[in-house]
């Protein structure tokens, strides 16, 4: 009798386990099954980040047959957005808008409660270059006008620590023979506003953001980080490379990531849907509208590019530490 009870007990447990497994499998089969979200670790209003995320969310919603919302979580050098995604379920319903500087906050503050390996890139979205803009009231009409500046050049940056902004500013200052100081902002829109108000001397604005200023008399565009011969955005503006600063060719990359521990079946399904949307005519038109370039390459190529830039940031931090001694 006791043996019968024991067998019955374990059979009951087995049935419960099978039911749980079946439920989990059904949840994956029914994916997404609820509203999805894209967490953007930058403020609303930025053409290259917020604009790209919202255009993509609309098209992804059509593909996934669900609502996809954009949730802006700016602050702490993008750490707030990354931490928000890490604390949400790894069910594929929350995506992280990924930029090459996403993990800079972790480099600057190692004790932050996440690792880059907590997230897995599932697709590139676009890429862009930067234009260096200055207040017109400063009277600088070309980059050479900054040579011999007797004070520090105040340049805006996103968040804290090393970033593409700080690297570009350091290289430019070295070429010009001037000292510089980085002034942090939460997003590109805030940086541009500071230029318009004359609060800072310059800012490396993305192409999309700079396009909104082309006709603004309060701003001057002095140079552009694009490759030689590919300046289709700013007629008449020379690239840094053309001005002899060959280490100033720089792309910023945008993509999407999920929690790395998301079930493989869901990641594969999501990656297929995302790539289909990214390559659609609607998203190609959106990138053109936002003055972003297509990323030419595979997801693996993109991961390698992001890893390369991350290594660049690590090397920059090491160099800063060396210079501080």
Helices and strands as residue ranges (DSSP letters): H 2-29, E 36-40, I 47-51, H 52-64, E 68-72, G 76-78, H 79-87, E 94-99, H 104-108, G 116-118, E 119-128, E 130-135, G 136-138, G 143-146, E 153-158, H 164-176, E 180-185, H 188-196, E 202-206, H 207-211, E 219-224, G 246-248, E 252-259, H 264-278, H 281-289, H 299-324
